Amino acid sequence: MPVLAILLSANTFAQGGSTGINAASSELSSYVDPLSDLILIIGGVVGLVGGVIVFVKWNSGDQNINKEIMSWGGSCLFLALVSQIIKAFFGV
């Protein structure tokens, strides 16, 4: 009789684990959209700041602004891609 009680209780505990994992997965998925929107907003701010910095350097007569354009543009592109990759990874 005690063996039967142990087997039945082990089956009950296993169901609680999968329920907890499913709840954690759904809760984590609820954070994906706001997080990706925040990353896109940060990318927009980085793009605006980089555009202003490149414009100021260009108007001051600096001829070698290619490195600045590539670094600021690459940062903006990276942040835009990361937000889409996060959505694709979590299937949202």
Distance bins in CASP14 RR format, pairs under 12 A and 6 or more apart:
PFRMAT RR
TARGET T0000
AUTHOR 0000-0000-0000
RMODE 2
METHOD distances of the structure
MODEL  1
1 7 0 0 0 0 0 1 0 0 0 0 0
1 8 0 0 0 0 0 1 0 0 0 0 0
2 8 0 0 0 0 0 1 0 0 0 0 0
2 9 0 0 0 0 0 1 0 0 0 0 0
3 9 0 0 0 0 0 1 0 0 0 0 0
3 10 0 0 0 0 0 1 0 0 0 0 0
4 10 0 0 0 0 0 1 0 0 0 0 0
4 11 0 0 0 0 0 1 0 0 0 0 0
5 11 0 0 0 0 0 1 0 0 0 0 0
5 12 0 0 0 0 0 1 0 0 0 0 0
6 12 0 0 0 0 0 1 0 0 0 0 0
6 13 0 0 0 0 0 1 0 0 0 0 0
7 13 0 0 0 0 0 1 0 0 0 0 0
7 14 0 0 0 0 0 1 0 0 0 0 0
8 14 0 0 0 0 0 1 0 0 0 0 0
8 15 0 0 0 0 0 1 0 0 0 0 0
9 15 0 0 0 0 0 1 0 0 0 0 0
9 16 0 0 0 0 0 1 0 0 0 0 0
10 16 0 0 0 0 0 1 0 0 0 0 0
10 17 0 0 0 0 0 1 0 0 0 0 0
11 17 0 0 0 0 0 1 0 0 0 0 0
11 18 0 0 0 0 0 1 0 0 0 0 0
12 18 0 0 0 0 0 1 0 0 0 0 0
12 19 0 0 0 0 0 1 0 0 0 0 0
13 19 0 0 0 0 0 1 0 0 0 0 0
13 20 0 0 0 0 0 1 0 0 0 0 0
14 20 0 0 0 0 0 1 0 0 0 0 0
14 21 0 0 0 0 0 1 0 0 0 0 0
15 21 0 0 0 0 0 1 0 0 0 0 0
15 22 0 0 0 0 0 1 0 0 0 0 0
16 22 0 0 0 0 1 0 0 0 0 0 0
16 23 0 0 0 0 1 0 0 0 0 0 0
16 24 0 0 0 0 0 1 0 0 0 0 0
17 23 0 0 0 0 1 0 0 0 0 0 0
17 24 0 0 0 0 1 0 0 0 0 0 0
17 25 0 0 0 0 0 1 0 0 0 0 0
18 24 0 0 0 0 0 1 0 0 0 0 0
18 25 0 0 0 0 0 1 0 0 0 0 0
19 25 0 0 0 0 0 1 0 0 0 0 0
19 26 0 0 0 0 0 1 0 0 0 0 0
20 26 0 0 0 0 1 0 0 0 0 0 0
20 27 0 0 0 0 1 0 0 0 0 0 0
20 28 0 0 0 0 0 1 0 0 0 0 0
21 27 0 0 0 0 0 1 0 0 0 0 0
21 28 0 0 0 0 0 1 0 0 0 0 0
22 28 0 0 0 0 0 1 0 0 0 0 0
22 29 0 0 0 0 0 1 0 0 0 0 0
23 29 0 0 0 0 0 1 0 0 0 0 0
23 30 0 0 0 0 0 1 0 0 0 0 0
24 30 0 0 0 0 0 1 0 0 0 0 0
24 31 0 0 0 0 0 1 0 0 0 0 0
25 31 0 0 0 0 0 1 0 0 0 0 0
25 32 0 0 0 0 0 1 0 0 0 0 0
25 90 0 0 0 0 1 0 0 0 0 0 0
25 91 0 0 0 0 0 1 0 0 0 0 0
25 92 0 0 0 0 0 1 0 0 0 0 0
26 32 0 0 0 0 0 1 0 0 0 0 0
26 90 0 0 0 0 0 1 0 0 0 0 0
26 92 0 0 0 0 0 1 0 0 0 0 0
27 90 0 0 0 0 0 1 0 0 0 0 0
28 34 0 0 0 0 0 1 0 0 0 0 0
28 35 0 0 0 0 0 1 0 0 0 0 0
28 86 0 0 0 0 0 1 0 0 0 0 0
28 89 0 0 0 0 0 1 0 0 0 0 0
28 90 1 0 0 1 0 0 0 0 0 0 0
28 91 0 0 0 0 0 1 0 0 0 0 0
28 92 0 0 0 0 0 1 0 0 0 0 0
29 35 0 0 0 0 0 1 0 0 0 0 0
29 36 0 0 0 0 0 1 0 0 0 0 0
29 86 0 0 0 0 0 1 0 0 0 0 0
29 87 0 0 0 0 0 1 0 0 0 0 0
29 89 0 0 0 0 0 1 0 0 0 0 0
29 90 1 0 1 0 0 0 0 0 0 0 0
29 91 1 0 0 1 0 0 0 0 0 0 0
29 92 1 0 0 1 0 0 0 0 0 0 0
30 90 0 0 0 0 0 1 0 0 0 0 0
30 92 0 0 0 0 1 0 0 0 0 0 0
31 37 0 0 0 0 0 1 0 0 0 0 0
31 38 0 0 0 0 0 1 0 0 0 0 0
31 86 0 0 0 0 1 0 0 0 0 0 0
31 87 0 0 0 0 0 1 0 0 0 0 0
31 90 0 0 0 0 1 0 0 0 0 0 0
31 92 0 0 0 0 1 0 0 0 0 0 0
32 38 0 0 0 0 0 1 0 0 0 0 0
32 39 0 0 0 0 0 1 0 0 0 0 0
32 83 0 0 0 0 1 0 0 0 0 0 0
32 84 0 0 0 0 0 1 0 0 0 0 0
32 85 0 0 0 0 0 1 0 0 0 0 0
32 86 1 0 0 1 0 0 0 0 0 0 0
32 87 1 0 0 1 0 0 0 0 0 0 0
32 88 0 0 0 0 0 1 0 0 0 0 0
32 89 0 0 0 0 1 0 0 0 0 0 0
32 90 1 0 1 0 0 0 0 0 0 0 0
32 91 1 0 0 1 0 0 0 0 0 0 0
32 92 1 0 1 0 0 0 0 0 0 0 0
33 39 0 0 0 0 0 1 0 0 0 0 0
33 40 0 0 0 0 0 1 0 0 0 0 0
33 83 0 0 0 0 1 0 0 0 0 0 0
33 86 0 0 0 0 1 0 0 0 0 0 0
33 87 1 0 0 1 0 0 0 0 0 0 0
33 90 0 0 0 0 1 0 0 0 0 0 0
33 91 0 0 0 0 0 1 0 0 0 0 0
33 92 1 0 0 1 0 0 0 0 0 0 0
34 40 0 0 0 0 0 1 0 0 0 0 0
34 41 0 0 0 0 0 1 0 0 0 0 0
34 83 0 0 0 0 0 1 0 0 0 0 0
34 86 0 0 0 0 0 1 0 0 0 0 0
34 87 0 0 0 0 0 1 0 0 0 0 0
34 92 0 0 0 0 0 1 0 0 0 0 0
35 41 0 0 0 0 0 1 0 0 0 0 0
35 42 0 0 0 0 0 1 0 0 0 0 0
35 79 0 0 0 0 0 1 0 0 0 0 0
35 82 0 0 0 0 1 0 0 0 0 0 0
35 83 1 0 0 1 0 0 0 0 0 0 0
35 85 0 0 0 0 0 1 0 0 0 0 0
35 86 1 0 0 1 0 0 0 0 0 0 0
35 87 0 0 0 0 1 0 0 0 0 0 0
35 89 0 0 0 0 0 1 0 0 0 0 0
35 90 0 0 0 0 1 0 0 0 0 0 0
35 92 0 0 0 0 0 1 0 0 0 0 0
36 42 0 0 0 0 0 1 0 0 0 0 0
36 43 0 0 0 0 0 1 0 0 0 0 0
36 79 0 0 0 0 0 1 0 0 0 0 0
36 80 0 0 0 0 1 0 0 0 0 0 0
36 81 0 0 0 0 0 1 0 0 0 0 0
36 82 0 0 0 0 1 0 0 0 0 0 0
36 83 1 1 0 0 0 0 0 0 0 0 0
36 84 1 0 0 1 0 0 0 0 0 0 0
36 85 0 0 0 0 1 0 0 0 0 0 0
36 86 1 0 1 0 0 0 0 0 0 0 0
36 87 1 0 1 0 0 0 0 0 0 0 0
36 88 0 0 0 0 0 1 0 0 0 0 0
36 89 0 0 0 0 0 1 0 0 0 0 0
36 90 0 0 0 0 1 0 0 0 0 0 0
36 91 0 0 0 0 0 1 0 0 0 0 0
36 92 0 0 0 0 1 0 0 0 0 0 0
37 43 0 0 0 0 0 1 0 0 0 0 0
37 44 0 0 0 0 0 1 0 0 0 0 0
37 79 0 0 0 0 0 1 0 0 0 0 0
37 80 0 0 0 0 0 1 0 0 0 0 0
37 83 1 0 0 1 0 0 0 0 0 0 0
37 84 0 0 0 0 0 1 0 0 0 0 0
37 86 0 0 0 0 0 1 0 0 0 0 0
37 87 0 0 0 0 0 1 0 0 0 0 0
37 92 0 0 0 0 0 1 0 0 0 0 0
38 44 0 0 0 0 0 1 0 0 0 0 0
38 45 0 0 0 0 0 1 0 0 0 0 0
38 79 0 0 0 0 0 1 0 0 0 0 0
38 82 0 0 0 0 0 1 0 0 0 0 0
38 83 0 0 0 0 1 0 0 0 0 0 0
38 86 0 0 0 0 0 1 0 0 0 0 0
39 45 0 0 0 0 0 1 0 0 0 0 0
39 46 0 0 0 0 0 1 0 0 0 0 0
39 75 0 0 0 0 0 1 0 0 0 0 0
39 76 0 0 0 0 0 1 0 0 0 0 0
39 78 0 0 0 0 1 0 0 0 0 0 0
39 79 1 0 1 0 0 0 0 0 0 0 0
39 80 0 0 0 0 1 0 0 0 0 0 0
39 81 0 0 0 0 1 0 0 0 0 0 0
39 82 1 0 1 0 0 0 0 0 0 0 0
39 83 1 0 1 0 0 0 0 0 0 0 0
39 84 0 0 0 0 1 0 0 0 0 0 0
39 85 0 0 0 0 1 0 0 0 0 0 0
39 86 1 0 0 1 0 0 0 0 0 0 0
39 87 0 0 0 0 0 1 0 0 0 0 0
40 46 0 0 0 0 0 1 0 0 0 0 0
40 47 0 0 0 0 0 1 0 0 0 0 0
40 76 0 0 0 0 0 1 0 0 0 0 0
40 77 0 0 0 0 0 1 0 0 0 0 0
40 78 0 0 0 0 0 1 0 0 0 0 0
40 79 1 0 0 1 0 0 0 0 0 0 0
40 80 1 0 0 1 0 0 0 0 0 0 0
40 81 0 0 0 0 0 1 0 0 0 0 0
40 82 0 0 0 0 1 0 0 0 0 0 0
40 83 1 0 1 0 0 0 0 0 0 0 0
40 84 0 0 0 0 1 0 0 0 0 0 0
40 86 0 0 0 0 0 1 0 0 0 0 0
40 87 0 0 0 0 0 1 0 0 0 0 0
41 47 0 0 0 0 0 1 0 0 0 0 0
41 48 0 0 0 0 0 1 0 0 0 0 0
41 76 0 0 0 0 0 1 0 0 0 0 0
41 79 0 0 0 0 1 0 0 0 0 0 0
41 80 0 0 0 0 0 1 0 0 0 0 0
41 83 0 0 0 0 1 0 0 0 0 0 0
42 48 0 0 0 0 0 1 0 0 0 0 0
42 49 0 0 0 0 0 1 0 0 0 0 0
42 75 0 0 0 0 1 0 0 0 0 0 0
42 76 0 0 0 0 1 0 0 0 0 0 0
42 78 0 0 0 0 0 1 0 0 0 0 0
42 79 1 0 1 0 0 0 0 0 0 0 0
42 80 0 0 0 0 0 1 0 0 0 0 0
42 82 0 0 0 0 1 0 0 0 0 0 0
42 83 0 0 0 0 1 0 0 0 0 0 0
43 49 0 0 0 0 1 0 0 0 0 0 0
43 50 0 0 0 0 0 1 0 0 0 0 0
43 72 0 0 0 0 0 1 0 0 0 0 0
43 73 0 0 0 0 1 0 0 0 0 0 0
43 74 0 0 0 0 0 1 0 0 0 0 0
43 75 1 0 0 1 0 0 0 0 0 0 0
43 76 1 0 1 0 0 0 0 0 0 0 0
43 77 0 0 0 0 1 0 0 0 0 0 0
43 78 0 0 0 0 1 0 0 0 0 0 0
43 79 1 1 0 0 0 0 0 0 0 0 0
43 80 1 0 0 1 0 0 0 0 0 0 0
43 81 0 0 0 0 0 1 0 0 0 0 0
43 82 0 0 0 0 1 0 0 0 0 0 0
43 83 0 0 0 0 1 0 0 0 0 0 0
44 50 0 0 0 0 1 0 0 0 0 0 0
44 51 0 0 0 0 0 1 0 0 0 0 0
44 72 0 0 0 0 0 1 0 0 0 0 0
44 73 0 0 0 0 0 1 0 0 0 0 0
44 75 0 0 0 0 0 1 0 0 0 0 0
44 76 1 0 0 1 0 0 0 0 0 0 0
44 77 0 0 0 0 0 1 0 0 0 0 0
44 78 0 0 0 0 0 1 0 0 0 0 0
44 79 1 0 0 1 0 0 0 0 0 0 0
44 80 0 0 0 0 1 0 0 0 0 0 0
44 83 0 0 0 0 0 1 0 0 0 0 0
45 51 0 0 0 0 0 1 0 0 0 0 0
45 52 0 0 0 0 0 1 0 0 0 0 0
45 72 0 0 0 0 0 1 0 0 0 0 0
45 75 0 0 0 0 0 1 0 0 0 0 0
45 76 0 0 0 0 1 0 0 0 0 0 0
45 79 0 0 0 0 1 0 0 0 0 0 0
46 52 0 0 0 0 0 1 0 0 0 0 0
46 53 0 0 0 0 0 1 0 0 0 0 0
46 71 0 0 0 0 0 1 0 0 0 0 0
46 72 1 0 0 1 0 0 0 0 0 0 0
46 73 0 0 0 0 1 0 0 0 0 0 0
46 74 0 0 0 0 1 0 0 0 0 0 0
46 75 1 0 1 0 0 0 0 0 0 0 0
46 76 1 0 1 0 0 0 0 0 0 0 0
46 77 0 0 0 0 0 1 0 0 0 0 0
46 78 0 0 0 0 1 0 0 0 0 0 0
46 79 1 0 0 1 0 0 0 0 0 0 0
46 80 0 0 0 0 1 0 0 0 0 0 0
46 82 0 0 0 0 0 1 0 0 0 0 0
47 53 0 0 0 0 1 0 0 0 0 0 0
47 54 0 0 0 0 1 0 0 0 0 0 0
47 55 0 0 0 0 0 1 0 0 0 0 0
47 68 0 0 0 0 0 1 0 0 0 0 0
47 69 0 0 0 0 0 1 0 0 0 0 0
47 71 0 0 0 0 0 1 0 0 0 0 0
47 72 1 0 0 1 0 0 0 0 0 0 0
47 73 1 0 0 1 0 0 0 0 0 0 0
47 74 0 0 0 0 1 0 0 0 0 0 0
47 75 1 0 0 1 0 0 0 0 0 0 0
47 76 1 0 1 0 0 0 0 0 0 0 0
47 77 0 0 0 0 1 0 0 0 0 0 0
47 78 0 0 0 0 0 1 0 0 0 0 0
47 79 0 0 0 0 1 0 0 0 0 0 0
47 80 0 0 0 0 1 0 0 0 0 0 0
48 54 0 0 0 0 0 1 0 0 0 0 0
48 55 0 0 0 0 0 1 0 0 0 0 0
48 72 0 0 0 0 1 0 0 0 0 0 0
48 73 0 0 0 0 0 1 0 0 0 0 0
48 75 0 0 0 0 0 1 0 0 0 0 0
48 76 0 0 0 0 1 0 0 0 0 0 0
49 55 0 0 0 0 0 1 0 0 0 0 0
49 56 0 0 0 0 0 1 0 0 0 0 0
49 68 0 0 0 0 0 1 0 0 0 0 0
49 71 0 0 0 0 0 1 0 0 0 0 0
49 72 1 0 0 1 0 0 0 0 0 0 0
49 73 0 0 0 0 0 1 0 0 0 0 0
49 75 0 0 0 0 1 0 0 0 0 0 0
49 76 0 0 0 0 1 0 0 0 0 0 0
50 56 0 0 0 0 1 0 0 0 0 0 0
50 57 0 0 0 0 1 0 0 0 0 0 0
50 58 0 0 0 0 0 1 0 0 0 0 0
50 65 0 0 0 0 0 1 0 0 0 0 0
50 68 1 0 0 1 0 0 0 0 0 0 0
50 69 0 0 0 0 1 0 0 0 0 0 0
50 70 0 0 0 0 0 1 0 0 0 0 0
50 71 0 0 0 0 1 0 0 0 0 0 0
50 72 1 1 0 0 0 0 0 0 0 0 0
50 73 1 0 0 1 0 0 0 0 0 0 0
50 74 0 0 0 0 0 1 0 0 0 0 0
50 75 0 0 0 0 1 0 0 0 0 0 0
50 76 1 0 0 1 0 0 0 0 0 0 0
51 57 0 0 0 0 1 0 0 0 0 0 0
51 58 0 0 0 0 1 0 0 0 0 0 0
51 59 0 0 0 0 0 1 0 0 0 0 0
51 65 0 0 0 0 0 1 0 0 0 0 0
51 68 0 0 0 0 1 0 0 0 0 0 0
51 69 0 0 0 0 1 0 0 0 0 0 0
51 71 0 0 0 0 0 1 0 0 0 0 0
51 72 1 0 0 1 0 0 0 0 0 0 0
51 73 0 0 0 0 1 0 0 0 0 0 0
51 75 0 0 0 0 0 1 0 0 0 0 0
51 76 0 0 0 0 1 0 0 0 0 0 0
52 58 0 0 0 0 0 1 0 0 0 0 0
52 59 0 0 0 0 0 1 0 0 0 0 0
52 68 0 0 0 0 0 1 0 0 0 0 0
52 72 0 0 0 0 1 0 0 0 0 0 0
53 59 0 0 0 0 0 1 0 0 0 0 0
53 60 0 0 0 0 0 1 0 0 0 0 0
53 62 0 0 0 0 0 1 0 0 0 0 0
53 65 0 0 0 0 1 0 0 0 0 0 0
53 67 0 0 0 0 0 1 0 0 0 0 0
53 68 1 0 0 1 0 0 0 0 0 0 0
53 69 0 0 0 0 1 0 0 0 0 0 0
53 71 0 0 0 0 1 0 0 0 0 0 0
53 72 1 0 0 1 0 0 0 0 0 0 0
53 73 0 0 0 0 0 1 0 0 0 0 0
53 75 0 0 0 0 0 1 0 0 0 0 0
54 60 0 0 0 0 0 1 0 0 0 0 0
54 61 0 0 0 0 0 1 0 0 0 0 0
54 62 0 0 0 0 1 0 0 0 0 0 0
54 64 0 0 0 0 0 1 0 0 0 0 0
54 65 1 0 1 0 0 0 0 0 0 0 0
54 66 0 0 0 0 1 0 0 0 0 0 0
54 67 0 0 0 0 0 1 0 0 0 0 0
54 68 1 0 1 0 0 0 0 0 0 0 0
54 69 1 0 1 0 0 0 0 0 0 0 0
54 70 0 0 0 0 0 1 0 0 0 0 0
54 71 0 0 0 0 1 0 0 0 0 0 0
54 72 1 0 0 1 0 0 0 0 0 0 0
54 73 0 0 0 0 1 0 0 0 0 0 0
54 76 0 0 0 0 0 1 0 0 0 0 0
55 61 0 0 0 0 0 1 0 0 0 0 0
55 62 0 0 0 0 0 1 0 0 0 0 0
55 65 0 0 0 0 1 0 0 0 0 0 0
55 68 0 0 0 0 0 1 0 0 0 0 0
55 69 0 0 0 0 0 1 0 0 0 0 0
55 72 0 0 0 0 0 1 0 0 0 0 0
56 62 0 0 0 0 1 0 0 0 0 0 0
56 65 0 0 0 0 1 0 0 0 0 0 0
56 68 0 0 0 0 1 0 0 0 0 0 0
57 63 0 0 0 0 1 0 0 0 0 0 0
57 64 0 0 0 0 1 0 0 0 0 0 0
57 65 1 0 1 0 0 0 0 0 0 0 0
57 66 0 0 0 0 0 1 0 0 0 0 0
57 67 0 0 0 0 0 1 0 0 0 0 0
57 68 1 0 0 1 0 0 0 0 0 0 0
57 69 0 0 0 0 1 0 0 0 0 0 0
57 71 0 0 0 0 0 1 0 0 0 0 0
57 72 0 0 0 0 0 1 0 0 0 0 0
58 64 0 0 0 0 0 1 0 0 0 0 0
58 65 1 0 1 0 0 0 0 0 0 0 0
58 66 0 0 0 0 0 1 0 0 0 0 0
58 68 0 0 0 0 1 0 0 0 0 0 0
58 69 0 0 0 0 1 0 0 0 0 0 0
59 65 0 0 0 0 0 1 0 0 0 0 0
60 68 0 0 0 0 0 1 0 0 0 0 0
62 68 0 0 0 0 1 0 0 0 0 0 0
62 69 0 0 0 0 0 1 0 0 0 0 0
64 70 0 0 0 0 0 1 0 0 0 0 0
65 71 0 0 0 0 0 1 0 0 0 0 0
65 72 0 0 0 0 0 1 0 0 0 0 0
65 73 0 0 0 0 0 1 0 0 0 0 0
66 72 0 0 0 0 0 1 0 0 0 0 0
66 73 0 0 0 0 0 1 0 0 0 0 0
67 73 0 0 0 0 0 1 0 0 0 0 0
67 74 0 0 0 0 0 1 0 0 0 0 0
68 74 0 0 0 0 0 1 0 0 0 0 0
68 75 0 0 0 0 0 1 0 0 0 0 0
69 75 0 0 0 0 0 1 0 0 0 0 0
69 76 0 0 0 0 0 1 0 0 0 0 0
69 77 0 0 0 0 0 1 0 0 0 0 0
70 76 0 0 0 0 0 1 0 0 0 0 0
70 77 0 0 0 0 0 1 0 0 0 0 0
70 78 0 0 0 0 0 1 0 0 0 0 0
71 77 0 0 0 0 0 1 0 0 0 0 0
71 78 0 0 0 0 0 1 0 0 0 0 0
72 78 0 0 0 0 0 1 0 0 0 0 0
72 79 0 0 0 0 0 1 0 0 0 0 0
73 79 0 0 0 0 1 0 0 0 0 0 0
73 80 0 0 0 0 1 0 0 0 0 0 0
73 81 0 0 0 0 0 1 0 0 0 0 0
74 80 0 0 0 0 1 0 0 0 0 0 0
74 81 0 0 0 0 1 0 0 0 0 0 0
74 82 0 0 0 0 0 1 0 0 0 0 0
75 81 0 0 0 0 0 1 0 0 0 0 0
75 82 0 0 0 0 0 1 0 0 0 0 0
76 82 0 0 0 0 0 1 0 0 0 0 0
76 83 0 0 0 0 0 1 0 0 0 0 0
77 83 0 0 0 0 0 1 0 0 0 0 0
77 84 0 0 0 0 0 1 0 0 0 0 0
78 84 0 0 0 0 0 1 0 0 0 0 0
78 85 0 0 0 0 0 1 0 0 0 0 0
79 85 0 0 0 0 0 1 0 0 0 0 0
79 86 0 0 0 0 0 1 0 0 0 0 0
80 86 0 0 0 0 0 1 0 0 0 0 0
80 87 0 0 0 0 0 1 0 0 0 0 0
81 87 0 0 0 0 0 1 0 0 0 0 0
81 88 0 0 0 0 0 1 0 0 0 0 0
82 88 0 0 0 0 0 1 0 0 0 0 0
82 89 0 0 0 0 0 1 0 0 0 0 0
83 89 0 0 0 0 0 1 0 0 0 0 0
83 90 0 0 0 0 0 1 0 0 0 0 0
83 92 0 0 0 0 0 1 0 0 0 0 0
84 90 0 0 0 0 0 1 0 0 0 0 0
84 91 0 0 0 0 0 1 0 0 0 0 0
84 92 0 0 0 0 0 1 0 0 0 0 0
85 91 0 0 0 0 0 1 0 0 0 0 0
85 92 0 0 0 0 0 1 0 0 0 0 0
86 92 0 0 0 0 1 0 0 0 0 0 0
END
